[in-house]
Amino acid sequence: MEQSALEQSMFEEKAYKETVDFSTCPIDPSPFQLVESTSLLKVHSLFSLLGQSHAYVTVLGRLIGVVALKELRAAIEAINNGTPQPNDDVGPDEDVDAYDEESNVALLAQNLRLGQTEGYPEHDARDRR
């Protein structure tokens, strides 16, 4: 049963004007969450694609930290500039950058939660004020 172009157009117009009832749809009301092993590059990509300004870092559903876009950008910049990070276990001859899976959001969230902001350019400037 094929519809003519006119019938198809009328059907589409009618369908577009209908109100959609989402009350029966299961919608997750929880905010945007990340697991601790998510790399900084992936987190930055998600922030950019979804227009997020912050995200909650969880382990088995428990909150371990919050990451904001400002801190994420500062951490990536610091890593790419070779600035040593708090809790950084990397030796001097090991190369680390924001694309490394080991440079993950858990360290950033942990450092921010503990108030260890040395080495993050944005926080260093703020601390000097």
Phi, psi and omega per residue, in radians:
M1 nan 1.688 -3.136
E2 -1.601 2.601 3.098
Q3 -1.820 2.592 3.050
S4 -1.282 2.938 -3.139
A5 -1.062 -0.649 3.135
L6 -1.176 -0.773 3.120
E7 -1.107 -0.724 3.116
Q8 -1.086 -0.777 3.138
S9 -1.094 -0.746 3.131
M10 -1.146 -0.723 3.117
F11 -1.077 -0.795 -3.134
E12 -1.111 -0.741 3.140
E13 -1.081 -0.752 3.114
K14 -1.118 -0.742 -3.122
A15 -1.137 -0.677 -3.129
Y16 -1.194 -0.456 -3.119
K17 -1.469 -0.234 -3.135
E18 -1.240 2.560 3.068
T19 -1.512 2.352 -3.131
V20 -1.631 2.308 3.125
D21 -1.714 1.876 -3.135
F22 -1.600 0.038 -3.079
S23 -1.128 -0.408 3.133
T24 -1.645 -0.054 -3.123
C25 -1.593 2.304 3.071
P26 -1.322 1.970 -3.138
I27 -2.008 2.211 -3.129
D28 -1.293 1.983 -3.109
P29 -1.425 -0.037 -3.080
S30 -1.239 2.628 3.121
P31 -1.275 3.015 3.132
F32 -1.083 2.255 -3.098
Q33 -2.216 2.666 3.069
L34 -2.229 2.649 2.986
V35 -1.585 2.745 -3.010
E36 -1.137 -0.379 -3.093
S37 -1.552 0.066 3.141
T38 -1.175 2.276 -3.125
S39 -1.239 2.722 3.140
L40 -1.068 -0.651 3.124
L41 -1.090 -0.787 3.134
K42 -1.126 -0.705 3.129
V43 -1.105 -0.780 3.130
H44 -1.085 -0.725 3.106
S45 -1.067 -0.779 3.128
L46 -1.107 -0.755 3.112
F47 -1.031 -0.781 -3.103
S48 -1.167 -0.805 -3.092
L49 -1.188 -0.651 -3.060
L50 -1.699 -0.088 -3.139
G51 1.182 0.556 -3.116
Q52 -1.390 2.609 3.036
S53 -1.921 -0.339 3.081
H54 -2.732 2.816 3.116
A55 -2.580 2.658 3.111
Y56 -1.650 2.352 3.108
V57 -1.747 2.176 -3.073
T58 -2.204 2.694 2.994
V59 -2.254 2.067 -3.117
L60 0.890 0.696 3.099
G61 1.431 -0.048 3.131
R62 -1.742 2.362 -3.136
L63 -1.226 2.213 3.055
I64 -2.040 -0.192 3.132
G65 3.094 2.978 3.097
V66 -2.237 2.345 3.122
V67 -2.041 2.242 3.089
A68 -1.837 2.699 -3.106
L69 -1.015 -0.686 3.138
K70 -1.037 -0.833 -3.129
E71 -1.177 -0.642 3.119
L72 -1.085 -0.822 3.122
R73 -1.088 -0.734 3.136
A74 -1.111 -0.701 3.140
A75 -1.157 -0.759 3.122
I76 -1.115 -0.749 3.114
E77 -1.071 -0.772 -3.133
A78 -1.120 -0.730 3.125
I79 -1.128 -0.790 -3.126
N80 -1.171 -0.466 3.100
N81 -1.496 -0.074 3.133
G82 1.397 0.260 3.108
T83 -1.253 2.238 3.116
P84 -1.081 2.429 -3.123
Q85 -1.778 2.651 3.024
P86 -1.025 2.500 -3.126
N87 1.082 0.425 -3.117
D88 -1.461 1.989 -3.118
D89 -1.637 0.138 -3.075
V90 -1.406 2.322 3.113
G91 -1.311 2.956 -3.065
P92 -1.158 -0.448 -3.111
D93 -1.669 0.077 3.095
E94 -1.667 2.437 -3.105
D95 -1.720 2.242 3.129
V96 -2.259 2.409 3.005
D97 -2.518 3.090 -3.060
A98 -1.172 -0.248 -3.125
Y99 -1.566 -0.117 -3.127
D100 -1.325 2.304 3.129
E101 -1.058 -0.453 -3.135
E102 -1.301 -0.377 3.085
S103 -1.437 1.446 -2.991
N104 -1.932 2.958 -3.040
V105 -1.202 -0.394 -3.128
A106 -1.103 -0.747 3.119
L107 -1.112 -0.749 3.121
L108 -1.084 -0.838 -3.132
A109 -1.104 -0.732 -3.141
Q110 -1.109 -0.798 -3.134
N111 -1.105 -0.713 3.137
L112 -1.219 -0.654 3.137
R113 -1.139 -0.664 -3.121
L114 -1.446 -0.045 3.134
G115 1.351 0.286 3.133
Q116 -1.581 1.584 -3.049
T117 -1.922 0.093 3.095
E118 -1.117 2.445 3.130
G119 1.654 -0.216 3.059
Y120 -1.728 1.952 -2.997
P121 -0.874 -0.747 -3.080
E122 -1.120 -0.708 -3.137
H123 -1.286 -0.642 3.118
D124 -1.029 -0.765 -3.141
A125 -1.138 -0.687 -3.137
R126 -1.163 -0.679 -3.112
D127 -1.182 -0.447 -3.105
R128 -1.398 -0.221 -3.091
R129 -1.259 nan nan
